[in-house]
Amino acid sequence: MEATGEKTYSSPRRKLVKFFERSRNQWKAKAGAAKSGLKRLEARVRRLERSKADDQRELVAVQAQVAEWQAKYAQTVRELEELKKKYPHLSGKS
């Protein structure tokens, strides 16, 4: 190395230029591929988070509907039991 901080190479400049250019191009291609892969993964995460939130909202709605149906079913069973007590001859038991 020289005092100015520049590195000296024993290879001819024309070869070094080609080597460094090829090296830079490979690095740029690798970095570009990594960047596009990262963007693709980030978009996928956003889609999955949105889908998860949609599924959670749907789950809450379905759970509310199930609770409503269970309450209606319990009410119907109570009404049926009251009718059986009120009209025992109609229950089918002899």
CYANA upper distance limits for C-alpha pairs under 8 A (distance plus 0.5 A):
  1 MET  CA      5 GLY  CA      7.06
  1 MET  CA      6 GLU  CA      6.75
  1 MET  CA      7 LYS  CA      5.42
  1 MET  CA      8 THR  CA      6.47
  2 GLU  CA      6 GLU  CA      6.42
  2 GLU  CA      7 LYS  CA      7.11
  2 GLU  CA      8 THR  CA      7.81
 11 SER  CA     15 LYS  CA      7.30
 11 SER  CA     16 LEU  CA      7.16
 12 PRO  CA     16 LEU  CA      6.93
 13 ARG  CA     17 VAL  CA      6.44
 14 ARG  CA     18 LYS  CA      6.93
 15 LYS  CA     19 PHE  CA      6.63
 16 LEU  CA     20 PHE  CA      6.46
 17 VAL  CA     21 GLU  CA      6.43
 18 LYS  CA     22 ARG  CA      6.53
 19 PHE  CA     23 SER  CA      6.56
 20 PHE  CA     24 ARG  CA      6.50
 21 GLU  CA     25 ASN  CA      6.60
 22 ARG  CA     26 GLN  CA      6.64
 23 SER  CA     27 TRP  CA      6.68
 24 ARG  CA     28 LYS  CA      6.59
 25 ASN  CA     29 ALA  CA      6.59
 26 GLN  CA     30 LYS  CA      6.61
 27 TRP  CA     31 ALA  CA      6.55
 28 LYS  CA     32 GLY  CA      6.41
 29 ALA  CA     33 ALA  CA      6.58
 30 LYS  CA     34 ALA  CA      6.70
 31 ALA  CA     35 LYS  CA      6.57
 32 GLY  CA     36 SER  CA      6.63
 33 ALA  CA     37 GLY  CA      6.50
 34 ALA  CA     38 LEU  CA      6.57
 35 LYS  CA     39 LYS  CA      6.73
 36 SER  CA     40 ARG  CA      6.62
 37 GLY  CA     41 LEU  CA      6.71
 38 LEU  CA     42 GLU  CA      6.59
 39 LYS  CA     43 ALA  CA      6.67
 40 ARG  CA     44 ARG  CA      6.74
 41 LEU  CA     45 VAL  CA      6.67
 42 GLU  CA     46 ARG  CA      6.78
 43 ALA  CA     47 ARG  CA      6.73
 44 ARG  CA     48 LEU  CA      6.62
 45 VAL  CA     49 GLU  CA      6.55
 46 ARG  CA     50 ARG  CA      6.63
 47 ARG  CA     51 SER  CA      6.57
 48 LEU  CA     52 LYS  CA      6.49
 49 GLU  CA     53 ALA  CA      6.69
 50 ARG  CA     54 ASP  CA      6.73
 51 SER  CA     55 ASP  CA      6.60
 52 LYS  CA     56 GLN  CA      6.62
 53 ALA  CA     57 ARG  CA      6.79
 54 ASP  CA     58 GLU  CA      6.72
 55 ASP  CA     59 LEU  CA      6.51
 56 GLN  CA     60 VAL  CA      6.78
 57 ARG  CA     61 ALA  CA      6.85
 58 GLU  CA     62 VAL  CA      6.63
 59 LEU  CA     63 GLN  CA      6.51
 60 VAL  CA     64 ALA  CA      6.71
 61 ALA  CA     65 GLN  CA      6.79
 62 VAL  CA     66 VAL  CA      6.60
 63 GLN  CA     67 ALA  CA      6.66
 64 ALA  CA     68 GLU  CA      6.71
 65 GLN  CA     69 TRP  CA      6.71
 66 VAL  CA     70 GLN  CA      6.57
 67 ALA  CA     71 ALA  CA      6.69
 68 GLU  CA     72 LYS  CA      6.77
 69 TRP  CA     73 TYR  CA      6.51
 70 GLN  CA     74 ALA  CA      6.61
 71 ALA  CA     75 GLN  CA      6.66
 72 LYS  CA     76 THR  CA      6.62
 73 TYR  CA     77 VAL  CA      6.68
 74 ALA  CA     78 ARG  CA      6.74
 75 GLN  CA     79 GLU  CA      6.69
 76 THR  CA     80 LEU  CA      6.60
 77 VAL  CA     81 GLU  CA      6.71
 78 ARG  CA     82 GLU  CA      6.71
 79 GLU  CA     83 LEU  CA      6.70
 80 LEU  CA     84 LYS  CA      6.65
 81 GLU  CA     85 LYS  CA      6.75
 82 GLU  CA     86 LYS  CA      6.59
 83 LEU  CA     87 TYR  CA      6.31
 83 LEU  CA     88 PRO  CA      8.41
 84 LYS  CA     88 PRO  CA      5.69
 84 LYS  CA     90 LEU  CA      7.72
 84 LYS  CA     91 SER  CA      6.36
 87 TYR  CA     91 SER  CA      7.66
 88 PRO  CA     93 LYS  CA      8.35
 89 HIS  CA     93 LYS  CA      7.62
 89 HIS  CA     94 SER  CA      8.10
